[in-house]
């Protein structure tokens, strides 16, 4: 733990009773001046810290942002995640995490943001990323062949859904990579990877979750917001819940493949029995029919009019009618 984090923890523990700079300095074996500098840095980062005569410092409020200092103490899977960074504005957390992965960042590295200037969806589409959302990307290094990677997107989506359930939401999953709440899109997932022919080198999984409706009425018409199901939820809580869900689903996926997650995925599956058209990345129709489920490899099973079942590995699903 950094000294700054330790000072913050001391302030949190003291609560409204407060704690003197001297007491913090003594417990951390640093100088009183050093404590003062860390308090100043925390204030600059948005923490409101009162200095009451007699009782010392009192932490009055913490910024409602997915800052590493806010997210990390809430993690139940802190042993898996490492080197959390960011938490404010960036271009795209996927770009940041790809750069880290390319330069050797270990599995479990996390980049966080509360706003993105160039948020990306799949196929060059835009991901609207205003204030009030949680945008994060993680570096994974699964020892699998590239062919096994597509179902990892489903595992991540399931992990996000399970994590957000802890906050009181009941999300549903739209194959392959959407997390829905009621009729809107609560979260989107973008997996990017680097691989040799027989081995994945790294995967960057990026997740955007809409938490609060933008104040200026600029809400996306297709979006759903976590705050509607979990009123007052803080961005750091949402980030920690997502990360816990992802870490656990990823461990299960590594141990047992998508087959191990399939019952839980199907329990949240929004497409069962729906009439759909599935197009491939070129826009050509790959399957047309009624969704019969997903298989152990995570492929979407579509029953065509002639009764034949078409398994689809990748594509874009639209509901018919
Ligand atoms: C996705 O793409 O759903 C993947 C989105 C991944 C975003 C994360 S945020 C952290 C990381 N950094 C990045 O730069 N990206 C990742 P796709 O399936 O292509 O869906 C994109 C479509 O969703 C758009 O064409 C819009 O129709 C819709 N959309 C855009 N922004 C949205 C939002 N905030 N909420 C709901 N829907 C949105």
py3Dmol code that shows the C-alpha trace and the ligand (Angstrom):
import py3Dmol

protein = """\
ATOM      1  CA  UNK A   1       0.000   0.000   0.000  1.00  0.00           C
ATOM      2  CA  UNK A   2       1.276   3.479  -0.836  1.00  0.00           C
ATOM      3  CA  UNK A   3       1.627   6.005   1.994  1.00  0.00           C
ATOM      4  CA  UNK A   4      -1.117   8.082   0.405  1.00  0.00           C
ATOM      5  CA  UNK A   5      -3.478   5.085   0.445  1.00  0.00           C
ATOM      6  CA  UNK A   6      -2.501   4.397   4.071  1.00  0.00           C
ATOM      7  CA  UNK A   7      -3.298   8.005   5.039  1.00  0.00           C
ATOM      8  CA  UNK A   8      -6.679   7.674   3.324  1.00  0.00           C
ATOM      9  CA  UNK A   9      -7.358   4.394   5.143  1.00  0.00           C
ATOM     10  CA  UNK A  10      -6.490   6.036   8.472  1.00  0.00           C
ATOM     11  CA  UNK A  11      -8.946   8.847   7.725  1.00  0.00           C
ATOM     12  CA  UNK A  12     -11.644   6.341   6.740  1.00  0.00           C
ATOM     13  CA  UNK A  13     -11.125   4.328   9.910  1.00  0.00           C
ATOM     14  CA  UNK A  14     -11.320   7.423  12.103  1.00  0.00           C
ATOM     15  CA  UNK A  15     -14.681   8.385  10.611  1.00  0.00           C
ATOM     16  CA  UNK A  16     -16.371  11.460  12.024  1.00  0.00           C
ATOM     17  CA  UNK A  17     -14.258  11.281  15.195  1.00  0.00           C
ATOM     18  CA  UNK A  18     -11.256  12.410  13.167  1.00  0.00           C
ATOM     19  CA  UNK A  19      -7.593  11.652  13.677  1.00  0.00           C
ATOM     20  CA  UNK A  20      -4.655  13.960  14.259  1.00  0.00           C
ATOM     21  CA  UNK A  21      -1.811  14.335  11.806  1.00  0.00           C
ATOM     22  CA  UNK A  22       0.573  13.304  14.582  1.00  0.00           C
ATOM     23  CA  UNK A  23      -1.311  10.064  15.209  1.00  0.00           C
ATOM     24  CA  UNK A  24      -1.298   9.163  11.506  1.00  0.00           C
ATOM     25  CA  UNK A  25       2.395  10.041  11.247  1.00  0.00           C
ATOM     26  CA  UNK A  26       3.256   7.861  14.239  1.00  0.00           C
ATOM     27  CA  UNK A  27       1.282   4.847  13.022  1.00  0.00           C
ATOM     28  CA  UNK A  28       2.765   5.022   9.512  1.00  0.00           C
ATOM     29  CA  UNK A  29       6.307   5.892  10.667  1.00  0.00           C
ATOM     30  CA  UNK A  30       6.450   9.002   8.504  1.00  0.00           C
ATOM     31  CA  UNK A  31       6.857  12.657   9.387  1.00  0.00           C
ATOM     32  CA  UNK A  32       3.975  14.978  10.264  1.00  0.00           C
ATOM     33  CA  UNK A  33       4.975  17.088   7.232  1.00  0.00           C
ATOM     34  CA  UNK A  34       4.649  14.051   4.961  1.00  0.00           C
ATOM     35  CA  UNK A  35       1.126  13.421   6.273  1.00  0.00           C
ATOM     36  CA  UNK A  36       0.243  17.054   5.543  1.00  0.00           C
ATOM     37  CA  UNK A  37       1.480  16.657   1.955  1.00  0.00           C
ATOM     38  CA  UNK A  38      -0.603  13.525   1.407  1.00  0.00           C
ATOM     39  CA  UNK A  39      -3.686  15.238   2.840  1.00  0.00           C
ATOM     40  CA  UNK A  40      -3.102  18.135   0.426  1.00  0.00           C
ATOM     41  CA  UNK A  41      -2.776  15.675  -2.493  1.00  0.00           C
ATOM     42  CA  UNK A  42      -5.994  13.915  -1.485  1.00  0.00           C
ATOM     43  CA  UNK A  43      -7.807  17.251  -1.303  1.00  0.00           C
ATOM     44  CA  UNK A  44      -6.513  18.109  -4.779  1.00  0.00           C
ATOM     45  CA  UNK A  45      -7.912  14.761  -5.968  1.00  0.00           C
ATOM     46  CA  UNK A  46     -11.381  15.733  -4.739  1.00  0.00           C
ATOM     47  CA  UNK A  47     -11.494  14.386  -1.182  1.00  0.00           C
ATOM     48  CA  UNK A  48     -13.055  16.802   1.285  1.00  0.00           C
ATOM     49  CA  UNK A  49     -10.935  16.676   4.423  1.00  0.00           C
ATOM     50  CA  UNK A  50     -11.808  19.038   7.249  1.00  0.00           C
ATOM     51  CA  UNK A  51      -9.181  20.070   9.747  1.00  0.00           C
ATOM     52  CA  UNK A  52     -10.965  20.518  13.065  1.00  0.00           C
ATOM     53  CA  UNK A  53      -9.056  21.968  15.990  1.00  0.00           C
ATOM     54  CA  UNK A  54      -8.681  19.311  18.658  1.00  0.00           C
ATOM     55  CA  UNK A  55      -9.843  16.324  16.640  1.00  0.00           C
ATOM     56  CA  UNK A  56      -7.491  16.690  13.680  1.00  0.00           C
ATOM     57  CA  UNK A  57      -8.499  15.604  10.206  1.00  0.00           C
ATOM     58  CA  UNK A  58     -12.008  14.428   9.366  1.00  0.00           C
ATOM     59  CA  UNK A  59     -12.796  12.839   5.990  1.00  0.00           C
ATOM     60  CA  UNK A  60     -16.040  14.587   5.034  1.00  0.00           C
ATOM     61  CA  UNK A  61     -16.547  13.090   1.562  1.00  0.00           C
ATOM     62  CA  UNK A  62     -14.799  11.135  -1.164  1.00  0.00           C
ATOM     63  CA  UNK A  63     -15.164  11.878  -4.888  1.00  0.00           C
ATOM     64  CA  UNK A  64     -17.802   9.736  -6.607  1.00  0.00           C
ATOM     65  CA  UNK A  65     -15.351   8.449  -9.198  1.00  0.00           C
ATOM     66  CA  UNK A  66     -13.912   5.019 -10.003  1.00  0.00           C
ATOM     67  CA  UNK A  67     -10.479   6.006  -8.684  1.00  0.00           C
ATOM     68  CA  UNK A  68      -8.098   3.181  -7.734  1.00  0.00           C
ATOM     69  CA  UNK A  69      -8.110   4.485  -4.128  1.00  0.00           C
ATOM     70  CA  UNK A  70     -11.897   4.080  -4.047  1.00  0.00           C
ATOM     71  CA  UNK A  71     -12.263   0.844  -6.011  1.00  0.00           C
ATOM     72  CA  UNK A  72      -9.492  -1.269  -4.528  1.00  0.00           C
ATOM     73  CA  UNK A  73     -10.763  -1.319  -0.905  1.00  0.00           C
ATOM     74  CA  UNK A  74     -14.138  -2.601  -2.182  1.00  0.00           C
ATOM     75  CA  UNK A  75     -12.723  -5.527  -4.181  1.00  0.00           C
ATOM     76  CA  UNK A  76     -13.386  -9.061  -2.988  1.00  0.00           C
ATOM     77  CA  UNK A  77     -10.982 -10.345  -5.654  1.00  0.00           C
ATOM     78  CA  UNK A  78      -8.126  -7.916  -4.930  1.00  0.00           C
ATOM     79  CA  UNK A  79      -5.618 -10.777  -5.182  1.00  0.00           C
ATOM     80  CA  UNK A  80      -6.301 -11.116  -8.903  1.00  0.00           C
ATOM     81  CA  UNK A  81      -6.320  -7.450  -9.924  1.00  0.00           C
ATOM     82  CA  UNK A  82      -3.225  -5.268  -9.959  1.00  0.00           C
ATOM     83  CA  UNK A  83      -1.830  -1.899 -10.923  1.00  0.00           C
ATOM     84  CA  UNK A  84      -5.210  -0.137 -11.066  1.00  0.00           C
ATOM     85  CA  UNK A  85      -4.827   3.222 -12.778  1.00  0.00           C
ATOM     86  CA  UNK A  86      -6.937   6.077 -14.137  1.00  0.00           C
ATOM     87  CA  UNK A  87     -10.430   6.849 -12.880  1.00  0.00           C
ATOM     88  CA  UNK A  88     -11.047  10.207 -14.525  1.00  0.00           C
ATOM     89  CA  UNK A  89     -10.977  11.122 -18.219  1.00  0.00           C
ATOM     90  CA  UNK A  90      -9.125   9.342 -20.998  1.00  0.00           C
ATOM     91  CA  UNK A  91      -9.422   8.725 -24.730  1.00  0.00           C
ATOM     92  CA  UNK A  92     -10.316   5.031 -24.509  1.00  0.00           C
ATOM     93  CA  UNK A  93      -9.423   2.672 -21.678  1.00  0.00           C
ATOM     94  CA  UNK A  94      -9.062  -0.083 -24.296  1.00  0.00           C
ATOM     95  CA  UNK A  95      -6.372   1.942 -26.063  1.00  0.00           C
ATOM     96  CA  UNK A  96      -4.617   2.540 -22.735  1.00  0.00           C
ATOM     97  CA  UNK A  97      -4.814  -1.124 -21.721  1.00  0.00           C
ATOM     98  CA  UNK A  98      -3.664  -2.341 -25.164  1.00  0.00           C
ATOM     99  CA  UNK A  99      -0.590  -0.176 -24.865  1.00  0.00           C
ATOM    100  CA  UNK A 100       0.089  -1.618 -21.410  1.00  0.00           C
ATOM    101  CA  UNK A 101      -0.473  -5.189 -22.682  1.00  0.00           C
ATOM    102  CA  UNK A 102       1.843  -4.614 -25.629  1.00  0.00           C
ATOM    103  CA  UNK A 103       4.591  -3.459 -23.310  1.00  0.00           C
ATOM    104  CA  UNK A 104       4.277  -6.493 -21.040  1.00  0.00           C
ATOM    105  CA  UNK A 105       1.685  -5.540 -18.401  1.00  0.00           C
ATOM    106  CA  UNK A 106       0.748  -8.661 -16.425  1.00  0.00           C
ATOM    107  CA  UNK A 107      -2.625 -10.347 -16.293  1.00  0.00           C
ATOM    108  CA  UNK A 108      -5.012  -8.515 -13.987  1.00  0.00           C
ATOM    109  CA  UNK A 109      -3.884  -4.982 -14.948  1.00  0.00           C
ATOM    110  CA  UNK A 110      -6.845  -2.553 -14.812  1.00  0.00           C
ATOM    111  CA  UNK A 111      -7.442   0.846 -16.430  1.00  0.00           C
ATOM    112  CA  UNK A 112     -10.435   2.853 -15.186  1.00  0.00           C
ATOM    113  CA  UNK A 113     -12.223   5.980 -16.410  1.00  0.00           C
ATOM    114  CA  UNK A 114     -15.338   7.971 -15.609  1.00  0.00           C
ATOM    115  CA  UNK A 115     -15.458   9.593 -19.039  1.00  0.00           C
ATOM    116  CA  UNK A 116     -13.981   8.731 -22.434  1.00  0.00           C
ATOM    117  CA  UNK A 117     -13.369  11.050 -25.337  1.00  0.00           C
ATOM    118  CA  UNK A 118     -13.038   8.287 -27.945  1.00  0.00           C
ATOM    119  CA  UNK A 119     -14.944   5.341 -26.461  1.00  0.00           C
ATOM    120  CA  UNK A 120     -15.162   2.503 -28.978  1.00  0.00           C
ATOM    121  CA  UNK A 121     -17.672  -0.246 -29.639  1.00  0.00           C
ATOM    122  CA  UNK A 122     -17.162  -3.125 -32.050  1.00  0.00           C
ATOM    123  CA  UNK A 123     -16.422  -2.559 -35.748  1.00  0.00           C
ATOM    124  CA  UNK A 124     -15.393   1.034 -35.210  1.00  0.00           C
ATOM    125  CA  UNK A 125     -18.730   2.023 -33.706  1.00  0.00           C
ATOM    126  CA  UNK A 126     -18.822   4.709 -31.050  1.00  0.00           C
ATOM    127  CA  UNK A 127     -19.425   3.989 -27.363  1.00  0.00           C
ATOM    128  CA  UNK A 128     -20.953   7.080 -25.807  1.00  0.00           C
ATOM    129  CA  UNK A 129     -18.985   7.669 -22.638  1.00  0.00           C
ATOM    130  CA  UNK A 130     -20.216  10.742 -20.765  1.00  0.00           C
ATOM    131  CA  UNK A 131     -19.654  11.458 -17.070  1.00  0.00           C
ATOM    132  CA  UNK A 132     -21.654   9.159 -14.852  1.00  0.00           C
ATOM    133  CA  UNK A 133     -20.546   5.858 -16.363  1.00  0.00           C
ATOM    134  CA  UNK A 134     -17.816   3.398 -15.530  1.00  0.00           C
ATOM    135  CA  UNK A 135     -15.471   2.581 -18.389  1.00  0.00           C
ATOM    136  CA  UNK A 136     -12.804   0.027 -17.642  1.00  0.00           C
ATOM    137  CA  UNK A 137     -10.439  -2.334 -19.410  1.00  0.00           C
ATOM    138  CA  UNK A 138      -8.540  -5.311 -18.070  1.00  0.00           C
ATOM    139  CA  UNK A 139      -5.546  -7.242 -19.385  1.00  0.00           C
ATOM    140  CA  UNK A 140      -5.960 -11.025 -19.463  1.00  0.00           C
ATOM    141  CA  UNK A 141      -3.426 -13.600 -20.639  1.00  0.00           C
ATOM    142  CA  UNK A 142      -5.326 -16.880 -20.957  1.00  0.00           C
ATOM    143  CA  UNK A 143      -3.195 -19.842 -22.047  1.00  0.00           C
ATOM    144  CA  UNK A 144      -5.622 -20.901 -24.784  1.00  0.00           C
ATOM    145  CA  UNK A 145      -5.710 -21.121 -28.569  1.00  0.00           C
ATOM    146  CA  UNK A 146      -7.244 -18.132 -30.426  1.00  0.00           C
ATOM    147  CA  UNK A 147     -10.172 -20.334 -31.503  1.00  0.00           C
ATOM    148  CA  UNK A 148     -11.235 -20.676 -27.879  1.00  0.00           C
ATOM    149  CA  UNK A 149     -11.255 -16.919 -27.258  1.00  0.00           C
ATOM    150  CA  UNK A 150     -14.727 -15.910 -28.579  1.00  0.00           C
ATOM    151  CA  UNK A 151     -16.555 -17.487 -25.651  1.00  0.00           C
ATOM    152  CA  UNK A 152     -14.449 -15.353 -23.296  1.00  0.00           C
ATOM    153  CA  UNK A 153     -16.628 -12.371 -24.297  1.00  0.00           C
ATOM    154  CA  UNK A 154     -19.654 -14.301 -23.030  1.00  0.00           C
ATOM    155  CA  UNK A 155     -17.849 -15.177 -19.809  1.00  0.00           C
ATOM    156  CA  UNK A 156     -16.999 -11.503 -19.261  1.00  0.00           C
ATOM    157  CA  UNK A 157     -20.607 -10.476 -19.972  1.00  0.00           C
ATOM    158  CA  UNK A 158     -21.837 -13.051 -17.460  1.00  0.00           C
ATOM    159  CA  UNK A 159     -19.284 -11.843 -14.916  1.00  0.00           C
ATOM    160  CA  UNK A 160     -20.441  -8.243 -15.331  1.00  0.00           C
ATOM    161  CA  UNK A 161     -24.090  -9.288 -14.947  1.00  0.00           C
ATOM    162  CA  UNK A 162     -23.399 -11.344 -11.837  1.00  0.00           C
ATOM    163  CA  UNK A 163     -21.358  -8.512 -10.356  1.00  0.00           C
ATOM    164  CA  UNK A 164     -24.089  -5.942 -10.940  1.00  0.00           C
ATOM    165  CA  UNK A 165     -26.631  -8.294  -9.370  1.00  0.00           C
ATOM    166  CA  UNK A 166     -24.797  -7.793  -6.100  1.00  0.00           C
ATOM    167  CA  UNK A 167     -25.883  -4.135  -6.313  1.00  0.00           C
ATOM    168  CA  UNK A 168     -29.545  -5.043  -6.759  1.00  0.00           C
ATOM    169  CA  UNK A 169     -29.899  -5.076 -10.559  1.00  0.00           C
ATOM    170  CA  UNK A 170     -31.280  -8.018 -12.527  1.00  0.00           C
ATOM    171  CA  UNK A 171     -29.488  -7.777 -15.863  1.00  0.00           C
ATOM    172  CA  UNK A 172     -30.096 -10.047 -18.839  1.00  0.00           C
ATOM    173  CA  UNK A 173     -27.655 -11.132 -21.500  1.00  0.00           C
ATOM    174  CA  UNK A 174     -27.946 -10.583 -25.230  1.00  0.00           C
ATOM    175  CA  UNK A 175     -25.544 -12.765 -27.182  1.00  0.00           C
ATOM    176  CA  UNK A 176     -22.725 -12.141 -27.722  1.00  0.00           C
ATOM    177  CA  UNK A 177     -21.669  -9.158 -25.700  1.00  0.00           C
ATOM    178  CA  UNK A 178     -24.501  -6.988 -24.408  1.00  0.00           C
ATOM    179  CA  UNK A 179     -25.796  -6.688 -20.878  1.00  0.00           C
ATOM    180  CA  UNK A 180     -29.400  -5.474 -20.836  1.00  0.00           C
ATOM    181  CA  UNK A 181     -31.524  -3.969 -18.122  1.00  0.00           C
ATOM    182  CA  UNK A 182     -35.229  -3.910 -18.791  1.00  0.00           C
ATOM    183  CA  UNK A 183     -35.328  -2.940 -22.488  1.00  0.00           C
ATOM    184  CA  UNK A 184     -32.120  -0.947 -22.683  1.00  0.00           C
ATOM    185  CA  UNK A 185     -28.425  -1.641 -23.069  1.00  0.00           C
ATOM    186  CA  UNK A 186     -26.788  -1.339 -19.662  1.00  0.00           C
ATOM    187  CA  UNK A 187     -23.305  -2.429 -20.666  1.00  0.00           C
ATOM    188  CA  UNK A 188     -21.285  -3.256 -23.734  1.00  0.00           C
ATOM    189  CA  UNK A 189     -18.173  -5.380 -23.942  1.00  0.00           C
ATOM    190  CA  UNK A 190     -15.330  -5.108 -26.431  1.00  0.00           C
ATOM    191  CA  UNK A 191     -12.688  -7.830 -26.549  1.00  0.00           C
ATOM    192  CA  UNK A 192      -9.487  -7.183 -28.451  1.00  0.00           C
ATOM    193  CA  UNK A 193      -6.606  -9.604 -28.614  1.00  0.00           C
ATOM    194  CA  UNK A 194      -3.163 -10.315 -29.909  1.00  0.00           C
ATOM    195  CA  UNK A 195      -2.396 -13.902 -30.804  1.00  0.00           C
ATOM    196  CA  UNK A 196      -0.003 -16.159 -32.628  1.00  0.00           C
ATOM    197  CA  UNK A 197      -1.511 -18.991 -34.670  1.00  0.00           C
ATOM    198  CA  UNK A 198      -1.762 -21.368 -31.732  1.00  0.00           C
ATOM    199  CA  UNK A 199      -1.617 -19.157 -28.649  1.00  0.00           C
ATOM    200  CA  UNK A 200      -3.295 -16.045 -27.306  1.00  0.00           C
ATOM    201  CA  UNK A 201      -0.737 -13.483 -26.181  1.00  0.00           C
ATOM    202  CA  UNK A 202      -3.090 -11.034 -24.499  1.00  0.00           C
ATOM    203  CA  UNK A 203      -6.743 -10.088 -24.396  1.00  0.00           C
ATOM    204  CA  UNK A 204      -7.977  -6.642 -23.456  1.00  0.00           C
ATOM    205  CA  UNK A 205     -11.577  -6.764 -22.281  1.00  0.00           C
ATOM    206  CA  UNK A 206     -13.242  -3.349 -22.184  1.00  0.00           C
ATOM    207  CA  UNK A 207     -16.540  -2.817 -20.435  1.00  0.00           C
ATOM    208  CA  UNK A 208     -18.702   0.286 -20.465  1.00  0.00           C
ATOM    209  CA  UNK A 209     -21.514   0.466 -17.913  1.00  0.00           C
ATOM    210  CA  UNK A 210     -24.063   3.288 -17.866  1.00  0.00           C
ATOM    211  CA  UNK A 211     -24.589   4.179 -14.235  1.00  0.00           C
ATOM    212  CA  UNK A 212     -26.328   7.564 -14.077  1.00  0.00           C
ATOM    213  CA  UNK A 213     -28.412   9.338 -16.675  1.00  0.00           C
ATOM    214  CA  UNK A 214     -26.482  12.301 -18.092  1.00  0.00           C
ATOM    215  CA  UNK A 215     -27.770  15.426 -16.326  1.00  0.00           C
ATOM    216  CA  UNK A 216     -28.226  17.449 -19.504  1.00  0.00           C
ATOM    217  CA  UNK A 217     -30.828  15.087 -20.952  1.00  0.00           C
ATOM    218  CA  UNK A 218     -28.277  13.647 -23.388  1.00  0.00           C
ATOM    219  CA  UNK A 219     -29.223  10.098 -22.449  1.00  0.00           C
ATOM    220  CA  UNK A 220     -28.775   7.597 -25.255  1.00  0.00           C
ATOM    221  CA  UNK A 221     -32.197   6.318 -26.444  1.00  0.00           C
ATOM    222  CA  UNK A 222     -30.934   2.726 -26.419  1.00  0.00           C
ATOM    223  CA  UNK A 223     -29.216   2.908 -23.026  1.00  0.00           C
ATOM    224  CA  UNK A 224     -30.323   1.634 -19.629  1.00  0.00           C
ATOM    225  CA  UNK A 225     -28.881   3.027 -16.406  1.00  0.00           C
ATOM    226  CA  UNK A 226     -27.766   1.077 -13.342  1.00  0.00           C
ATOM    227  CA  UNK A 227     -28.969   3.859 -11.063  1.00  0.00           C
ATOM    228  CA  UNK A 228     -32.586   3.019 -12.002  1.00  0.00           C
ATOM    229  CA  UNK A 229     -32.180  -0.444 -10.452  1.00  0.00           C
ATOM    230  CA  UNK A 230     -29.704   0.492  -7.728  1.00  0.00           C
ATOM    231  CA  UNK A 231     -30.499   4.092  -6.727  1.00  0.00           C
ATOM    232  CA  UNK A 232     -27.570   6.064  -5.390  1.00  0.00           C
ATOM    233  CA  UNK A 233     -24.963   3.493  -6.397  1.00  0.00           C
ATOM    234  CA  UNK A 234     -21.454   4.962  -6.464  1.00  0.00           C
ATOM    235  CA  UNK A 235     -19.184   4.589  -9.472  1.00  0.00           C
ATOM    236  CA  UNK A 236     -16.488   2.850  -7.432  1.00  0.00           C
ATOM    237  CA  UNK A 237     -19.019   0.299  -6.161  1.00  0.00           C
ATOM    238  CA  UNK A 238     -20.105  -0.438  -9.709  1.00  0.00           C
ATOM    239  CA  UNK A 239     -16.492  -0.843 -10.840  1.00  0.00           C
ATOM    240  CA  UNK A 240     -15.598  -3.159  -7.939  1.00  0.00           C
ATOM    241  CA  UNK A 241     -18.728  -5.276  -8.471  1.00  0.00           C
ATOM    242  CA  UNK A 242     -17.909  -5.653 -12.175  1.00  0.00           C
ATOM    243  CA  UNK A 243     -14.293  -6.572 -11.502  1.00  0.00           C
ATOM    244  CA  UNK A 244     -15.257  -9.170  -8.890  1.00  0.00           C
ATOM    245  CA  UNK A 245     -17.759 -10.706 -11.281  1.00  0.00           C
ATOM    246  CA  UNK A 246     -15.237 -10.789 -14.122  1.00  0.00           C
ATOM    247  CA  UNK A 247     -12.436 -12.313 -12.000  1.00  0.00           C
ATOM    248  CA  UNK A 248     -14.691 -15.147 -10.843  1.00  0.00           C
ATOM    249  CA  UNK A 249     -16.236 -15.881 -14.235  1.00  0.00           C
ATOM    250  CA  UNK A 250     -12.776 -15.810 -15.833  1.00  0.00           C
ATOM    251  CA  UNK A 251     -11.443 -18.345 -13.311  1.00  0.00           C
ATOM    252  CA  UNK A 252     -14.390 -20.645 -14.043  1.00  0.00           C
ATOM    253  CA  UNK A 253     -13.932 -20.215 -17.792  1.00  0.00           C
ATOM    254  CA  UNK A 254     -10.231 -21.085 -17.536  1.00  0.00           C
ATOM    255  CA  UNK A 255     -10.984 -24.184 -15.453  1.00  0.00           C
ATOM    256  CA  UNK A 256     -14.011 -25.531 -17.307  1.00  0.00           C
ATOM    257  CA  UNK A 257     -14.477 -23.560 -20.512  1.00  0.00           C
ATOM    258  CA  UNK A 258     -17.772 -21.935 -21.403  1.00  0.00           C
ATOM    259  CA  UNK A 259     -19.533 -25.227 -20.621  1.00  0.00           C
ATOM    260  CA  UNK A 260     -18.982 -24.528 -16.912  1.00  0.00           C
ATOM    261  CA  UNK A 261     -20.723 -21.147 -17.225  1.00  0.00           C
ATOM    262  CA  UNK A 262     -23.445 -22.138 -19.640  1.00  0.00           C
ATOM    263  CA  UNK A 263     -26.239 -22.824 -17.097  1.00  0.00           C
ATOM    264  CA  UNK A 264     -25.667 -19.430 -15.465  1.00  0.00           C
ATOM    265  CA  UNK A 265     -25.494 -17.718 -18.849  1.00  0.00           C
ATOM    266  CA  UNK A 266     -28.715 -19.379 -19.974  1.00  0.00           C
ATOM    267  CA  UNK A 267     -30.471 -18.394 -16.746  1.00  0.00           C
ATOM    268  CA  UNK A 268     -29.978 -14.747 -17.766  1.00  0.00           C
ATOM    269  CA  UNK A 269     -30.356 -15.253 -21.487  1.00  0.00           C
ATOM    270  CA  UNK A 270     -32.594 -12.638 -23.117  1.00  0.00           C
ATOM    271  CA  UNK A 271     -32.838 -14.259 -26.554  1.00  0.00           C
ATOM    272  CA  UNK A 272     -34.308 -17.700 -25.860  1.00  0.00           C
ATOM    273  CA  UNK A 273     -37.270 -18.358 -28.146  1.00  0.00           C
ATOM    274  CA  UNK A 274     -36.866 -15.042 -29.970  1.00  0.00           C
ATOM    275  CA  UNK A 275     -37.094 -14.762 -33.731  1.00  0.00           C
ATOM    276  CA  UNK A 276     -33.790 -13.283 -34.898  1.00  0.00           C
ATOM    277  CA  UNK A 277     -31.608 -12.550 -37.859  1.00  0.00           C
ATOM    278  CA  UNK A 278     -27.865 -12.956 -37.352  1.00  0.00           C
ATOM    279  CA  UNK A 279     -25.507 -11.163 -39.679  1.00  0.00           C
ATOM    280  CA  UNK A 280     -21.769 -11.656 -39.906  1.00  0.00           C
ATOM    281  CA  UNK A 281     -19.286  -8.829 -39.733  1.00  0.00           C
ATOM    282  CA  UNK A 282     -19.693  -8.164 -43.473  1.00  0.00           C
ATOM    283  CA  UNK A 283     -23.464  -7.718 -43.019  1.00  0.00           C
ATOM    284  CA  UNK A 284     -24.362 -11.014 -44.743  1.00  0.00           C
ATOM    285  CA  UNK A 285     -27.135 -13.069 -43.144  1.00  0.00           C
ATOM    286  CA  UNK A 286     -25.674 -16.105 -41.356  1.00  0.00           C
ATOM    287  CA  UNK A 287     -28.808 -17.404 -39.709  1.00  0.00           C
ATOM    288  CA  UNK A 288     -32.495 -16.622 -39.639  1.00  0.00           C
ATOM    289  CA  UNK A 289     -34.855 -18.312 -37.228  1.00  0.00           C
ATOM    290  CA  UNK A 290     -35.709 -18.845 -33.604  1.00  0.00           C
ATOM    291  CA  UNK A 291     -33.002 -18.894 -30.921  1.00  0.00           C
ATOM    292  CA  UNK A 292     -32.707 -22.360 -29.389  1.00  0.00           C
ATOM    293  CA  UNK A 293     -29.930 -21.530 -26.908  1.00  0.00           C
ATOM    294  CA  UNK A 294     -26.146 -21.461 -26.707  1.00  0.00           C
ATOM    295  CA  UNK A 295     -23.870 -24.490 -26.873  1.00  0.00           C
ATOM    296  CA  UNK A 296     -20.853 -25.465 -24.748  1.00  0.00           C
ATOM    297  CA  UNK A 297     -18.557 -23.419 -26.992  1.00  0.00           C
ATOM    298  CA  UNK A 298     -20.695 -20.333 -26.538  1.00  0.00           C
ATOM    299  CA  UNK A 299     -22.114 -20.471 -30.066  1.00  0.00           C
ATOM    300  CA  UNK A 300     -25.614 -19.132 -30.628  1.00  0.00           C
ATOM    301  CA  UNK A 301     -27.977 -21.876 -31.810  1.00  0.00           C
ATOM    302  CA  UNK A 302     -30.604 -20.693 -34.287  1.00  0.00           C
ATOM    303  CA  UNK A 303     -33.339 -23.048 -35.466  1.00  0.00           C
ATOM    304  CA  UNK A 304     -34.214 -22.257 -39.096  1.00  0.00           C
ATOM    305  CA  UNK A 305     -37.650 -22.692 -40.662  1.00  0.00           C
ATOM    306  CA  UNK A 306     -36.614 -26.088 -42.049  1.00  0.00           C
ATOM    307  CA  UNK A 307     -35.906 -27.295 -38.498  1.00  0.00           C
ATOM    308  CA  UNK A 308     -32.114 -27.367 -38.920  1.00  0.00           C
ATOM    309  CA  UNK A 309     -30.063 -25.748 -36.155  1.00  0.00           C
ATOM    310  CA  UNK A 310     -27.315 -23.342 -37.238  1.00  0.00           C
ATOM    311  CA  UNK A 311     -24.502 -22.680 -34.719  1.00  0.00           C
ATOM    312  CA  UNK A 312     -23.104 -19.137 -34.994  1.00  0.00           C
ATOM    313  CA  UNK A 313     -19.666 -18.222 -33.625  1.00  0.00           C
ATOM    314  CA  UNK A 314     -19.666 -14.470 -34.245  1.00  0.00           C
ATOM    315  CA  UNK A 315     -22.114 -11.906 -35.482  1.00  0.00           C
ATOM    316  CA  UNK A 316     -24.712  -9.300 -34.843  1.00  0.00           C
ATOM    317  CA  UNK A 317     -28.200 -10.284 -33.679  1.00  0.00           C
ATOM    318  CA  UNK A 318     -31.312  -8.307 -34.534  1.00  0.00           C
ATOM    319  CA  UNK A 319     -34.744  -9.230 -33.247  1.00  0.00           C
ATOM    320  CA  UNK A 320     -37.344  -9.723 -35.957  1.00  0.00           C
ATOM    321  CA  UNK A 321     -40.680  -8.004 -35.729  1.00  0.00           C
TER     322      UNK A 321
END
"""
ligand_1 = """\
38
LIG
C -20.154 -2.595 -27.575
O -20.042 -2.402 -28.932
O -21.195 -2.764 -26.995
C -18.828 -2.526 -26.847
C -18.692 -1.292 -26.009
C -17.426 -1.317 -25.206
C -17.185 -0.037 -24.471
C -16.029 -0.124 -23.542
S -15.913 1.235 -22.469
C -14.363 0.750 -21.922
C -13.628 0.287 -23.153
N -13.004 1.394 -23.839
C -13.516 1.569 -25.081
O -13.138 2.453 -25.863
N -14.474 0.672 -25.304
C -14.645 -0.237 -24.171
P -21.205 -2.649 -29.971
O -21.809 -3.994 -29.749
O -20.560 -2.358 -31.288
O -22.302 -1.580 -29.629
C -22.135 -0.232 -30.007
C -23.532 0.350 -30.178
O -24.149 0.504 -28.901
C -23.536 1.729 -30.792
O -23.571 1.650 -32.194
C -24.820 2.360 -30.211
O -25.958 1.905 -30.928
C -24.896 1.725 -28.832
N -24.316 2.575 -27.789
C -23.311 3.475 -27.881
N -23.033 4.010 -26.680
C -23.896 3.443 -25.800
C -24.106 3.571 -24.407
N -23.366 4.386 -23.647
N -25.089 2.816 -23.858
C -25.839 1.974 -24.585
N -25.672 1.809 -25.907
C -24.715 2.532 -26.512
"""
view = py3Dmol.view(width=600, height=400)
view.addModel(protein, "pdb")
view.setStyle({"model": 0}, {"cartoon": {"style": "trace"}})
view.addModel(ligand_1, "xyz")
view.setStyle({"model": 1}, {"stick": {}})
view.zoomTo()
view.show()
